[in-house]
Amino acid sequence: MNPKRPPEPSDAKDFHDRGNCQSRHGSYEVAIAGYSKAIAPNPNDTRYYRQPSRAYLFADRREPAQADEEMCEDLRNQGYH
């Protein structure tokens, strides 16, 4: 018997929340993919950049982590939240 799979996320917050869960369980690359889906329709929303940056660090991918941190800072400097 196969366990029932949760439904696919339907919006950015769902993708972000799922990424948080995956990251907590050490599935950093899967989490990063979910975070990217949250960012795509909301590229100016700073709340979607912090967690992927951490996941990149745990996945030992420092350059994309730094890029996300810089993007978050740039957006905040432009007045986005």
MOPAC internal coordinates of N, CA, C and O (Angstrom, degrees):
PM7 1SCF
backbone

  N    0.0000 0     0.00 0     0.00 0    0    0    0
  C    1.4463 1     0.00 0     0.00 0    1    0    0
  C    1.5286 1   108.25 1     0.00 0    2    1    0
  O    1.2310 1   120.49 1   -49.80 1    3    2    1
  N    1.3212 1   116.66 1   130.20 1    3    2    1
  C    1.4637 1   122.17 1   178.69 1    5    3    2
  C    1.5164 1   110.22 1   -90.17 1    6    5    3
  O    1.2310 1   120.75 1   -45.71 1    7    6    5
  N    1.3453 1   116.16 1   134.29 1    7    6    5
  C    1.4642 1   117.55 1   175.88 1    9    7    6
  C    1.5234 1   109.92 1   -66.66 1   10    9    7
  O    1.2310 1   121.31 1   -31.30 1   11   10    9
  N    1.2899 1   115.11 1   148.70 1   11   10    9
  C    1.4617 1   120.68 1   179.92 1   13   11   10
  C    1.5245 1   109.63 1   -69.49 1   14   13   11
  O    1.2310 1   120.45 1   -48.88 1   15   14   13
  N    1.3254 1   116.74 1   131.12 1   15   14   13
  C    1.4625 1   121.69 1   178.59 1   17   15   14
  C    1.5174 1   109.42 1   -84.43 1   18   17   15
  O    1.2310 1   120.57 1   -36.15 1   19   18   17
  N    1.3189 1   116.52 1   143.85 1   19   18   17
  C    1.4666 1   118.43 1   176.19 1   21   19   18
  C    1.5281 1   109.95 1   -67.56 1   22   21   19
  O    1.2310 1   120.16 1   -26.66 1   23   22   21
  N    1.3076 1   117.29 1   153.34 1   23   22   21
  C    1.4686 1   119.36 1   179.39 1   25   23   22
  C    1.5231 1   110.73 1   -65.61 1   26   25   23
  O    1.2310 1   121.15 1   -24.76 1   27   26   25
  N    1.3244 1   115.40 1   155.24 1   27   26   25
  C    1.4582 1   120.69 1   175.77 1   29   27   26
  C    1.5287 1   109.11 1   -63.30 1   30   29   27
  O    1.2310 1   120.41 1   -36.42 1   31   30   29
  N    1.3267 1   116.82 1   143.58 1   31   30   29
  C    1.4641 1   119.19 1   176.80 1   33   31   30
  C    1.5195 1   111.17 1   -58.85 1   34   33   31
  O    1.2310 1   121.22 1   -30.48 1   35   34   33
  N    1.3262 1   115.27 1   149.52 1   35   34   33
  C    1.4599 1   119.44 1  -176.82 1   37   35   34
  C    1.5259 1   113.35 1  -111.26 1   38   37   35
  O    1.2310 1   120.08 1   169.51 1   39   38   37
  N    1.3243 1   117.46 1   -10.49 1   39   38   37
  C    1.4640 1   118.94 1   178.23 1   41   39   38
  C    1.5299 1   110.46 1  -150.63 1   42   41   39
  O    1.2310 1   120.94 1    -4.44 1   43   42   41
  N    1.3084 1   115.82 1   175.56 1   43   42   41
  C    1.4632 1   121.32 1  -174.84 1   45   43   42
  C    1.5228 1   112.11 1   -58.56 1   46   45   43
  O    1.2310 1   120.11 1   136.87 1   47   46   45
  N    1.3175 1   117.39 1   -43.13 1   47   46   45
  C    1.4672 1   120.01 1  -179.70 1   49   47   46
  C    1.5233 1   110.93 1   -61.34 1   50   49   47
  O    1.2310 1   120.45 1   140.55 1   51   50   49
  N    1.3290 1   116.75 1   -39.45 1   51   50   49
  C    1.4631 1   120.04 1   178.48 1   53   51   50
  C    1.5259 1   111.53 1   -64.39 1   54   53   51
  O    1.2310 1   120.31 1   136.24 1   55   54   53
  N    1.3409 1   117.01 1   -43.76 1   55   54   53
  C    1.4627 1   120.06 1   177.11 1   57   55   54
  C    1.5308 1   110.61 1   -61.56 1   58   57   55
  O    1.2310 1   120.96 1   137.94 1   59   58   57
  N    1.3178 1   115.77 1   -42.06 1   59   58   57
  C    1.4630 1   120.61 1  -179.67 1   61   59   58
  C    1.5268 1   110.45 1   -64.73 1   62   61   59
  O    1.2310 1   120.28 1   134.02 1   63   62   61
  N    1.3205 1   117.06 1   -45.98 1   63   62   61
  C    1.4653 1   120.99 1   179.81 1   65   63   62
  C    1.5235 1   111.28 1   -62.78 1   66   65   63
  O    1.2310 1   120.70 1   138.89 1   67   66   65
  N    1.3251 1   116.26 1   -41.11 1   67   66   65
  C    1.4638 1   119.48 1   178.45 1   69   67   66
  C    1.5275 1   109.72 1   -64.84 1   70   69   67
  O    1.2310 1   120.46 1   139.13 1   71   70   69
  N    1.3275 1   116.73 1   -40.87 1   71   70   69
  C    1.4632 1   120.35 1   176.73 1   73   71   70
  C    1.5185 1   111.54 1   -59.31 1   74   73   71
  O    1.2310 1   120.28 1   139.63 1   75   74   73
  N    1.3283 1   117.06 1   -40.37 1   75   74   73
  C    1.4659 1   120.46 1   177.59 1   77   75   74
  C    1.5227 1   110.80 1   -60.13 1   78   77   75
  O    1.2310 1   120.46 1   136.11 1   79   78   77
  N    1.3168 1   116.72 1   -43.89 1   79   78   77
  C    1.4596 1   121.30 1   179.79 1   81   79   78
  C    1.5302 1   110.36 1   -64.13 1   82   81   79
  O    1.2310 1   120.25 1   134.49 1   83   82   81
  N    1.3092 1   117.13 1   -45.51 1   83   82   81
  C    1.4583 1   120.80 1  -179.90 1   85   83   82
  C    1.5226 1   111.28 1   -63.84 1   86   85   83
  O    1.2310 1   120.75 1   140.65 1   87   86   85
  N    1.3084 1   116.17 1   -39.35 1   87   86   85
  C    1.4558 1   120.45 1   179.14 1   89   87   86
  C    1.5267 1   110.97 1   -64.63 1   90   89   87
  O    1.2310 1   120.42 1   138.20 1   91   90   89
  N    1.3282 1   116.80 1   -41.80 1   91   90   89
  C    1.4703 1   120.46 1   178.44 1   93   91   90
  C    1.5253 1   111.94 1   -60.46 1   94   93   91
  O    1.2310 1   120.67 1   152.60 1   95   94   93
  N    1.3291 1   116.32 1   -27.40 1   95   94   93
  C    1.4576 1   120.73 1  -179.43 1   97   95   94
  C    1.5240 1   112.49 1   -95.65 1   98   97   95
  O    1.2310 1   120.77 1  -171.12 1   99   98   97
  N    1.3266 1   116.13 1     8.88 1   99   98   97
  C    1.4574 1   120.47 1   175.07 1  101   99   98
  C    1.5130 1   115.54 1    85.12 1  102  101   99
  O    1.2310 1   119.59 1  -173.14 1  103  102  101
  N    1.3075 1   118.39 1     6.86 1  103  102  101
  C    1.4671 1   122.23 1   178.62 1  105  103  102
  C    1.5301 1   108.96 1   -91.34 1  106  105  103
  O    1.2310 1   121.13 1  -112.32 1  107  106  105
  N    1.3208 1   115.45 1    67.68 1  107  106  105
  C    1.4617 1   120.67 1  -170.37 1  109  107  106
  C    1.5274 1   113.18 1   -65.91 1  110  109  107
  O    1.2310 1   119.63 1   137.68 1  111  110  109
  N    1.3087 1   118.32 1   -42.32 1  111  110  109
  C    1.4614 1   119.95 1  -178.53 1  113  111  110
  C    1.5340 1   110.91 1   -66.10 1  114  113  111
  O    1.2310 1   120.26 1   140.94 1  115  114  113
  N    1.3244 1   117.11 1   -39.06 1  115  114  113
  C    1.4608 1   121.08 1   177.24 1  117  115  114
  C    1.5262 1   109.25 1   -66.40 1  118  117  115
  O    1.2310 1   120.63 1   138.61 1  119  118  117
  N    1.3295 1   116.39 1   -41.39 1  119  118  117
  C    1.4617 1   120.82 1   177.93 1  121  119  118
  C    1.5231 1   110.99 1   -61.21 1  122  121  119
  O    1.2310 1   120.47 1   136.50 1  123  122  121
  N    1.3160 1   116.70 1   -43.50 1  123  122  121
  C    1.4675 1   121.16 1  -179.96 1  125  123  122
  C    1.5262 1   110.62 1   -60.04 1  126  125  123
  O    1.2310 1   120.35 1   139.18 1  127  126  125
  N    1.3233 1   116.94 1   -40.82 1  127  126  125
  C    1.4640 1   120.37 1   178.21 1  129  127  126
  C    1.5245 1   110.75 1   -61.57 1  130  129  127
  O    1.2310 1   120.46 1   138.71 1  131  130  129
  N    1.3296 1   116.73 1   -41.29 1  131  130  129
  C    1.4642 1   120.44 1   177.63 1  133  131  130
  C    1.5145 1   111.86 1   -66.57 1  134  133  131
  O    1.2310 1   120.90 1   137.42 1  135  134  133
  N    1.3155 1   115.89 1   -42.58 1  135  134  133
  C    1.4679 1   119.24 1   178.21 1  137  135  134
  C    1.5238 1   110.42 1   -60.04 1  138  137  135
  O    1.2310 1   120.56 1   140.68 1  139  138  137
  N    1.3334 1   116.53 1   -39.32 1  139  138  137
  C    1.4673 1   120.00 1   179.12 1  141  139  138
  C    1.5220 1   111.24 1   -61.14 1  142  141  139
  O    1.2310 1   120.69 1   143.43 1  143  142  141
  N    1.3295 1   116.29 1   -36.57 1  143  142  141
  C    1.4641 1   120.17 1   177.98 1  145  143  142
  C    1.5235 1   111.51 1   -69.30 1  146  145  143
  O    1.2310 1   120.04 1   152.41 1  147  146  145
  N    1.3236 1   117.52 1   -27.59 1  147  146  145
  C    1.4685 1   121.10 1   176.20 1  149  147  146
  C    1.5229 1   110.41 1   -75.36 1  150  149  147
  O    1.2310 1   120.32 1   143.61 1  151  150  149
  N    1.3177 1   116.99 1   -36.39 1  151  150  149
  C    1.4616 1   121.66 1  -177.59 1  153  151  150
  C    1.5301 1   111.61 1   -73.73 1  154  153  151
  O    1.2310 1   120.17 1   141.89 1  155  154  153
  N    1.3264 1   117.28 1   -38.11 1  155  154  153
  C    1.4669 1   121.19 1  -172.85 1  157  155  154
  C    1.5328 1   113.87 1   -49.44 1  158  157  155
  O    1.2310 1   118.75 1   129.75 1  159  158  157
  N    1.3359 1   119.98 1   -50.25 1  159  158  157
  C    1.4688 1   118.41 1   179.98 1  161  159  158
  C    1.5373 1   113.44 1   -83.82 1  162  161  159
  O    1.2310 1   120.57 1   175.26 1  163  162  161
  N    1.3386 1   116.52 1    -4.74 1  163  162  161
  C    1.4660 1   121.71 1  -176.07 1  165  163  162
  C    1.5227 1   111.13 1  -133.79 1  166  165  163
  O    1.2310 1   119.11 1  -124.28 1  167  166  165
  N    1.3239 1   119.29 1    55.72 1  167  166  165
  C    1.4561 1   120.03 1  -172.78 1  169  167  166
  C    1.5241 1   115.42 1   -66.13 1  170  169  167
  O    1.2310 1   119.70 1   167.42 1  171  170  169
  N    1.3146 1   118.17 1   -12.58 1  171  170  169
  C    1.4663 1   120.61 1   179.57 1  173  171  170
  C    1.5260 1   112.87 1  -106.49 1  174  173  171
  O    1.2310 1   119.97 1  -169.53 1  175  174  173
  N    1.3028 1   117.66 1    10.47 1  175  174  173
  C    1.4651 1   122.03 1  -178.59 1  177  175  174
  C    1.5290 1   109.01 1   -95.58 1  178  177  175
  O    1.2310 1   120.74 1   -75.00 1  179  178  177
  N    1.3142 1   116.19 1   105.00 1  179  178  177
  C    1.4661 1   120.95 1  -173.23 1  181  179  178
  C    1.5194 1   113.67 1   -62.18 1  182  181  179
  O    1.2310 1   119.43 1   153.87 1  183  182  181
  N    1.3146 1   118.69 1   -26.13 1  183  182  181
  C    1.4752 1   119.74 1  -176.84 1  185  183  182
  C    1.5279 1   112.77 1   -66.08 1  186  185  183
  O    1.2310 1   120.35 1   163.26 1  187  186  185
  N    1.3338 1   116.94 1   -16.74 1  187  186  185
  C    1.4596 1   119.28 1  -179.14 1  189  187  186
  C    1.5236 1   113.69 1   -92.00 1  190  189  187
  O    1.2310 1   119.34 1  -174.91 1  191  190  189
  N    1.3316 1   118.87 1     5.09 1  191  190  189
  C    1.4601 1   121.45 1  -178.46 1  193  191  190
  C    1.5280 1   114.38 1  -104.38 1  194  193  191
  O    1.2310 1   119.33 1   152.72 1  195  194  193
  N    1.2887 1   118.89 1   -27.28 1  195  194  193
  C    1.4651 1   121.33 1  -173.96 1  197  195  194
  C    1.5342 1   112.22 1   -65.96 1  198  197  195
  O    1.2310 1   119.97 1   130.32 1  199  198  197
  N    1.3150 1   117.66 1   -49.68 1  199  198  197
  C    1.4611 1   120.35 1  -177.18 1  201  199  198
  C    1.5275 1   113.17 1   -65.95 1  202  201  199
  O    1.2310 1   119.08 1   138.26 1  203  202  201
  N    1.3459 1   119.37 1   -41.74 1  203  202  201
  C    1.4594 1   117.15 1   177.19 1  205  203  202
  C    1.5277 1   111.92 1   -61.17 1  206  205  203
  O    1.2310 1   120.55 1   145.23 1  207  206  205
  N    1.3128 1   116.55 1   -34.77 1  207  206  205
  C    1.4544 1   119.76 1   178.11 1  209  207  206
  C    1.5234 1   110.58 1   -59.49 1  210  209  207
  O    1.2310 1   120.49 1   137.15 1  211  210  209
  N    1.3001 1   116.67 1   -42.85 1  211  210  209
  C    1.4766 1   120.58 1   178.33 1  213  211  210
  C    1.5204 1   110.99 1   -66.28 1  214  213  211
  O    1.2310 1   120.45 1   137.34 1  215  214  213
  N    1.3251 1   116.74 1   -42.66 1  215  214  213
  C    1.4692 1   119.95 1   179.09 1  217  215  214
  C    1.5327 1   110.44 1   -61.48 1  218  217  215
  O    1.2310 1   120.53 1   138.87 1  219  218  217
  N    1.3303 1   116.59 1   -41.13 1  219  218  217
  C    1.4674 1   119.50 1   176.24 1  221  219  218
  C    1.5307 1   110.60 1   -59.70 1  222  221  219
  O    1.2310 1   120.16 1   137.99 1  223  222  221
  N    1.3157 1   117.30 1   -42.01 1  223  222  221
  C    1.4652 1   119.72 1   179.32 1  225  223  222
  C    1.5211 1   111.56 1   -62.60 1  226  225  223
  O    1.2310 1   120.23 1   135.07 1  227  226  225
  N    1.3311 1   117.16 1   -44.93 1  227  226  225
  C    1.4599 1   120.44 1   179.19 1  229  227  226
  C    1.5280 1   111.33 1   -65.82 1  230  229  227
  O    1.2310 1   120.19 1   152.62 1  231  230  229
  N    1.3285 1   117.25 1   -27.38 1  231  230  229
  C    1.4644 1   121.57 1   177.03 1  233  231  230
  C    1.5294 1   111.03 1   -86.22 1  234  233  231
  O    1.2310 1   120.65 1  -172.29 1  235  234  233
  N    1.3259 1   116.36 1     7.71 1  235  234  233
  C    1.4664 1   123.66 1  -179.87 1  237  235  234
  C    1.5236 1   112.17 1    58.17 1  238  237  235
  O    1.2310 1   121.55 1  -136.99 1  239  238  237
  N    1.3360 1   114.65 1    43.01 1  239  238  237
  C    1.4713 1   121.83 1   177.18 1  241  239  238
  C    1.5303 1   106.94 1  -120.58 1  242  241  239
  O    1.2310 1   121.45 1   -99.20 1  243  242  241
  N    1.3092 1   114.83 1    80.80 1  243  242  241
  C    1.4661 1   121.21 1  -171.95 1  245  243  242
  C    1.5322 1   114.22 1   -69.01 1  246  245  243
  O    1.2310 1   119.64 1   142.93 1  247  246  245
  N    1.3144 1   118.28 1   -37.07 1  247  246  245
  C    1.4709 1   119.68 1  -177.60 1  249  247  246
  C    1.5258 1   112.39 1   -63.85 1  250  249  247
  O    1.2310 1   119.08 1   130.96 1  251  250  249
  N    1.3438 1   119.35 1   -49.04 1  251  250  249
  C    1.4663 1   117.33 1   177.37 1  253  251  250
  C    1.5274 1   112.49 1   -66.04 1  254  253  251
  O    1.2310 1   120.44 1   149.37 1  255  254  253
  N    1.3323 1   116.76 1   -30.63 1  255  254  253
  C    1.4713 1   119.49 1   176.87 1  257  255  254
  C    1.5210 1   109.69 1   -62.15 1  258  257  255
  O    1.2310 1   120.75 1   133.85 1  259  258  257
  N    1.3193 1   116.17 1   -46.15 1  259  258  257
  C    1.4607 1   121.07 1   179.27 1  261  259  258
  C    1.5286 1   110.80 1   -63.71 1  262  261  259
  O    1.2310 1   120.51 1   139.91 1  263  262  261
  N    1.3295 1   116.64 1   -40.09 1  263  262  261
  C    1.4672 1   120.41 1  -179.83 1  265  263  262
  C    1.5308 1   110.79 1   -62.25 1  266  265  263
  O    1.2310 1   120.08 1   138.31 1  267  266  265
  N    1.3340 1   117.44 1   -41.69 1  267  266  265
  C    1.4599 1   120.03 1   178.58 1  269  267  266
  C    1.5285 1   111.30 1   -67.21 1  270  269  267
  O    1.2310 1   120.09 1   140.37 1  271  270  269
  N    1.3170 1   117.43 1   -39.63 1  271  270  269
  C    1.4669 1   120.69 1   177.13 1  273  271  270
  C    1.5313 1   110.27 1   -61.49 1  274  273  271
  O    1.2310 1   120.68 1   136.13 1  275  274  273
  N    1.3226 1   116.30 1   -43.87 1  275  274  273
  C    1.4599 1   120.42 1  -179.97 1  277  275  274
  C    1.5317 1   111.24 1   -66.29 1  278  277  275
  O    1.2310 1   120.26 1   140.44 1  279  278  277
  N    1.3335 1   117.11 1   -39.56 1  279  278  277
  C    1.4568 1   120.83 1   178.06 1  281  279  278
  C    1.5275 1   110.19 1   -62.23 1  282  281  279
  O    1.2310 1   120.49 1   136.16 1  283  282  281
  N    1.3095 1   116.67 1   -43.84 1  283  282  281
  C    1.4628 1   121.12 1   178.95 1  285  283  282
  C    1.5337 1   110.33 1   -60.55 1  286  285  283
  O    1.2310 1   120.64 1   133.92 1  287  286  285
  N    1.3017 1   116.37 1   -46.08 1  287  286  285
  C    1.4648 1   121.23 1   179.83 1  289  287  286
  C    1.5268 1   111.06 1   -64.06 1  290  289  287
  O    1.2310 1   120.30 1   136.17 1  291  290  289
  N    1.3276 1   117.03 1   -43.83 1  291  290  289
  C    1.4687 1   120.98 1   178.67 1  293  291  290
  C    1.5336 1   111.27 1   -60.35 1  294  293  291
  O    1.2310 1   121.06 1   135.47 1  295  294  293
  N    1.3272 1   115.57 1   -44.53 1  295  294  293
  C    1.4672 1   119.17 1   179.92 1  297  295  294
  C    1.5245 1   111.39 1   -63.49 1  298  297  295
  O    1.2310 1   120.76 1   138.83 1  299  298  297
  N    1.3184 1   116.14 1   -41.17 1  299  298  297
  C    1.4718 1   119.49 1   177.85 1  301  299  298
  C    1.5205 1   110.88 1   -63.47 1  302  301  299
  O    1.2310 1   120.21 1   140.23 1  303  302  301
  N    1.3191 1   117.21 1   -39.77 1  303  302  301
  C    1.4576 1   120.74 1   177.75 1  305  303  302
  C    1.5167 1   112.14 1   -64.74 1  306  305  303
  O    1.2310 1   120.61 1   154.03 1  307  306  305
  N    1.3373 1   116.44 1   -25.97 1  307  306  305
  C    1.4641 1   120.96 1   177.59 1  309  307  306
  C    1.5187 1   112.79 1   -87.10 1  310  309  307
  O    1.2310 1   120.85 1   178.55 1  311  310  309
  N    1.3233 1   115.98 1    -1.45 1  311  310  309
  C    1.4616 1   119.83 1   176.86 1  313  311  310
  C    1.5092 1   115.81 1    97.15 1  314  313  311
  O    1.2310 1   120.06 1  -174.64 1  315  314  313
  N    1.3273 1   117.48 1     5.36 1  315  314  313
  C    1.4582 1   119.95 1   177.15 1  317  315  314
  C    1.5214 1   109.40 1   -82.07 1  318  317  315
  O    1.2310 1   121.35 1   -23.98 1  319  318  317
  N    1.3162 1   115.02 1   156.02 1  319  318  317
  C    1.4785 1   119.50 1   179.38 1  321  319  318
  C    1.4905 1   111.20 1  -123.31 1  322  321  319
  O    1.2310 1   120.10 1   180.00 1  323  322  321

